[in-house]
Amino acid sequence: MFTERRARSFIDTHVLSRLAGVPLMARRPMQGNVSGRHASPHRGASVEFAEYRKYVPGDDLRRLDWRAYGRSDRFYVKEYEADTNLRACFVLDTSGSMGFGSTGITKIEYARKIAGSLAYLAVQQGDAVGLSCVAQNIVRSLPPKRNAAHLMLLFDALEQAEPKGDTQLATVLHELAETTRQRALIVIISDLFIDPSLLRECFQHLQFRRHDVAVFHLLDPLELSFNFRRPMRFLDMEGGPAVFAEPNEIAERYHKALNLYLDGVKQVVLESGVDYHRTSLAENYEQTLLRFLVGRTRAKGVR
């Protein structure tokens, strides 16, 4: 697929080939428009038995279970799980704070690797992918489609995404919950600079709309350690005022506030049951993706 196109800095074909053996599975039933590998909320034709149902006039006689009739003297019809394709919608945070990075890679660059790799793997297995770049509002949006040409458009959008402006992630997620009509896998890639209580409302709204929600919470190691050794000028990358401070004097308060925030996010995740992955930029993104894919494979069939 890449031989006739220019190389993308966020796509590593060797990583993709190693991950290709692990499918991207939905944890909730999906409503696609073609046959696929994901569970559907409707009954249909597949090899996986679902349940017996009493026969009603008009049912296909070929689906009658004669053994059940012999045991009960009543007519029963076998029903099977229907399989369909997946719609994966990637929500990429492009606010100013996503431009930060102390390990040689910024959050936006790491996010491109996550979104680009998962989009490629999804299209390869016949699923549709879409993208919403968000900051104060939806900066750019591509509806889900499942062809190679559309994937290249999505790669172009990822490549052109630039971190700037402040974030209104809560407002945008509520908007996406209302406008994404068909059930989808919503993959949020962000540093989640948002109050956990607002995050809870977003997750609940998305799940009320029957979406399968996955979150990659990107954090830089320096944000976690606050390992500064001399007076620093701290810049708000989303447009706020700069603050000059002695790190040793504020480190304790910083860690207290950070732990309070992370505990709040953890509580929201436990209550909502979203597929949450706290991710350090120091971690190899291939391992992050492998953990995500394997975890969803184990959760296959969750209703």
Number of C-alpha atoms within 10 A of each C-alpha: 10 11 6 6 8 7 11 15 10 18 18 14 13 9 14 15 10 11 19 15 9 13 16 25 22 27 24 23 25 26 20 20 10 11 17 17 18 24 26 21 15 14 15 15 13 14 10 12 13 14 12 15 12 11 17 10 6 6 11 10 12 9 12 19 16 15 11 15 13 10 8 10 10 12 18 21 21 16 18 17 19 24 25 23 25 33 28 28 26 26 24 26 30 31 28 19 25 26 17 18 20 13 13 9 14 20 27 28 22 22 26 22 21 22 25 23 22 21 24 22 20 23 20 16 16 19 26 23 28 21 24 24 22 24 23 17 19 20 14 14 16 16 15 20 19 22 14 14 11 18 22 16 14 25 22 12 18 25 16 9 20 17 23 18 15 20 21 17 25 21 15 19 23 16 16 19 22 12 9 15 11 14 21 26 22 24 22 22 25 23 22 21 16 14 12 20 12 13 20 18 16 21 25 20 18 22 19 10 16 18 26 21 23 21 22 22 19 21 21 22 17 15 15 13 11 16 12 12 9 10 12 12 12 12 13 13 18 17 12 9 10 11 11 11 13 14 18 14 10 11 15 12 11 16 15 10 12 14 13 13 16 13 13 17 22 15 15 20 19 12 12 15 14 17 17 18 17 15 19 21 22 15 12 11 18 17 12 16 20 14 12 18 19 14 15 20 15 11 14 16 14 11 11
